[in-house]
Amino acid sequence: MKTAALAIVEPMEESPAEMRETHEPVPPERETMRHEPSRLENALRPVLLPAITFALVLLGWTIMQAAFVPAFPDVPAVWNKAVEIFSDPFYVYGPNDMGIAWQVMYSLGRVLAGFFLALAVGIPAGFLIGANKTFEQAWMPLIAILRPVSPLAWLPIGLLVFRAVDPSAIFVIFITSIWPVILNTAAGVKAIPQDYLNVARVLNFNRREMVTKIYVPATLPYMLTGMQLSLGTAWMVIVAAEMLTGGIGIGFYIWDEWNNLSVPSIIVAIVIIGCVGIMLETGMGFVRRRYDYTGKKE
């Protein structure tokens, strides 16, 4: 019988330098400096990176204007127009000739009116659709048909029914911003854990207690998401609606400046629209962060 030979391999000896490199622990301060940016870098990045982006956009704008579209206003022309516009934003020279601040305020008034009307109708409708299968089967096909319709398609209907600028614009805001509220509220109701409903039945909650202690707190994050989407949609829609309805508003201001061939004013108005949109988005984001999943303030 053959005997199997066992080969014993002795470990290779490491040099003292290798042992120090392999086994010596890395100081925590060095590890932190290696993986985490400094406080100065964290403070400068949110400022420097957007500044670089804006600088590149302005450079591209200047090159485009000089080389390809000489009729397009250059950066100094738009800056001078912005200084002129903001030097007197509250002037009133007539019912249709007001400063840029009044234009924005009129547009915001229409947006908020249509938005709160959409909340008043959309939230109860979302609760009914989410909680009742019959309502869902009855209304979801109609919502699926109306939701993709362009906002401007509703404007002639509004003008025909209301025969006035403000109600027509508010109607367009309402009919286009209601769908995110309904769908997100319904999704929140469907996402309520069955355990919550079982506990409510054990405690003999009446209908009011079910709504205030179960449905609203559990659905609140979904509702706030729908509200945020709805408000963003409303602000985008109002510009297009006011371009066609006339009167006063930031959308009509852009159209009127186009008729006056004042492109710098249009660019300034576009920047204003974006800034107002950011403020609305930030406000709704603050409201969303203000509430947790229990529906109570943090």
Secondary structure, DSSP 4 states (H G I P E B T S, - for coil): -PPPPPPPPPPPPPPHHHHHHHHSPPPHHHHHHHHS--HHHHHHHHHHHHHHHHHHHHHHHHHHHHHT-TTS--HHHHHHHHHHHHHSTT-EEETTEE-HHHHHHHHHHHHHHHHHHHHHHHHHHHHHHHH-HHHHHHHHHHHHHHTTS-GGGGHHHHHHHH-SHHHHHHHHHHHHHHHHHHHHHHHHHHTS-HHHHHHHHHTT--HHHHIIIIIHHHHHHHHHHHHHHHHHHHHHHHHHHHHHH-SSSHHHHHHHHHHTT-HHHHHHHHHHHHHHHHHHHHHHHHHHHHB-TTSSB-
